[in-house]
Amino acid sequence: MTKLDQSVADLSHTDLAARVAAIPGSAEAVERGGSLWISAPLLDVEAMAREMKALGYRLITMTARAREDGETTIIYHYAQRREYVSFTTSTRGGAIASVTPMLRMASWIEREIHDFFAVRFIGHPNLIPLLRPPELKNGFFRKPEPDSVATADK
Amino acid sequence: MPYTIPIGPYHPALEEPYKLSVRCTADTVQEATIEIGVTCRAIELVVQSREWVPAVTLIERVCGICSNVHAMTFCRAAEQIAGIEVPPRAQYIRTIIAEAERIHSHLLWAGVAAECIGFQTLFMEIYALREQVMDLLETISGNRVNYGMNRIGGVNRDIPDPKPLIAAVQAMAEPIEKDVVPAFMNNPTATRRTAGVGPLTKDQAIEWGVVGPIARASGLAIDIRSDRPYNAYAELGFKMVTRQEGDVQARVVVRALEMLESIRLIIEALRNIPPGPLRAFEGVPKIPPGEGFAVTEGPRGEAFYYVASDGGKTPARVKIRTPSFVNVPPLEVITIGQQFGDMALIQASTDPCIACIDR
């Protein structure tokens, strides 16, 4: 039996909400659209990745959204069978810790966000272009903002 | 002495551009690296300048094979934000199209696999079958691909007379059940090239987050149709197909047996399609400020769409996670220790869609 099978043994929504709320920097979970959403600007994403892995949750993907202050909202979408949990946090100074060292499958996701939004993932072992056409700079999904924190890598 | 061979970016077997570089000793692969991005269209960015109706048309072009699942998943995410209830008849029609598309995709893949192992007669039989399901899709939608069936709030076209379609779908069951499935499961030409080749263990499947038939072929029982039922799946019932072996043969068998379940689902849906409207409203949708996501089980696995609206005429953000985006990276482990001559088949066994990955 794998870790995933074992952990499917059913945390209630209440227990799950308590576990995710206990992650450093996390916040109270809100149920919306049949899923849990946690909005936590100062979330410790490495602690989140460890805890969700321990709970047997699979990282589906990460969504990035450019913010007007130059930072980037990052949403980590997790699933375990019918349960879905999304953590919304933010870059700090255009950067955030990479979860790739503990979640191999996060590598391409973070490289793509680096291409599109110029987010620096601290600790990513190989943050090279994935999808970005060579004639474009990192962050071409962002509106041009000369004073942006997340300025393009050269 | 070790040597490196680049396969791609114009791929010799799959005819989509990506590059797998394999480092070999003699004929055995020691290391593999993947490069993608040759066809990046930045659809996620472009769609932010499309109004909600043409956005569906653009999203449908993420992929030429599983086009419907993209449009449908995008619509479902928008419907969730707006609290739109899709009428039951539209839910059934969405299910019928989705399962016909799955058969189309699996047959396409099975044909590629047959060709990769030099089984040309099987390839021809499979592609003849594929024409039948494309005829079915054309009969319903008017199109062989990019069906244009989905709209936010329902579907664009009705299925006014299901009876002739039931006979057409039933006609596909026998050749799949009696020819295609046994050919891949029992014929030595197929089994000697696929059994034990390109294995992915269950733990590796979890580690890499793979989805769809590849996950199920490695014993991972995940399928959105049963885990988080949508459309008409809860009413029609659904039987998941899994295998434990995790090799190319298991991936072949899972897809072959899934086609039979898709046929059953289409027939049940056509027999029980409820009366009623095709859409929740007429006219242009108004999506209020908010965010939401939808997941559906595409032919290659879970398709995930996050959509955000600021209440304007266009989506504020659309994030697309296609199944191939997570199913292709494990090639870096699946290929290790395998024969170089099996590279085309092993890559094909992940059913990679580069249009989906690059978007």
Interface residues (C-beta under 8 A of the other chain):
Chain A: T2 K3 L4 R32 G33 G34 S35 R58 L59 I60 T61 T63 A64 R65 I75 H77 A79 R81 R82 Y84 S86 R104 M105 S107 W108 F116 P129 L130 L131 R132 P133 F140 F141
Chain B: I36 G37 C40 A42 E44 L45 Q80 K202 D203 I206 E207 W208 G209 L220 I222 D227 R228 G292 F293 V295 E302 F304 Y306 A308 A316 R317 K319 R321 F325 V326 P329 D358 R359
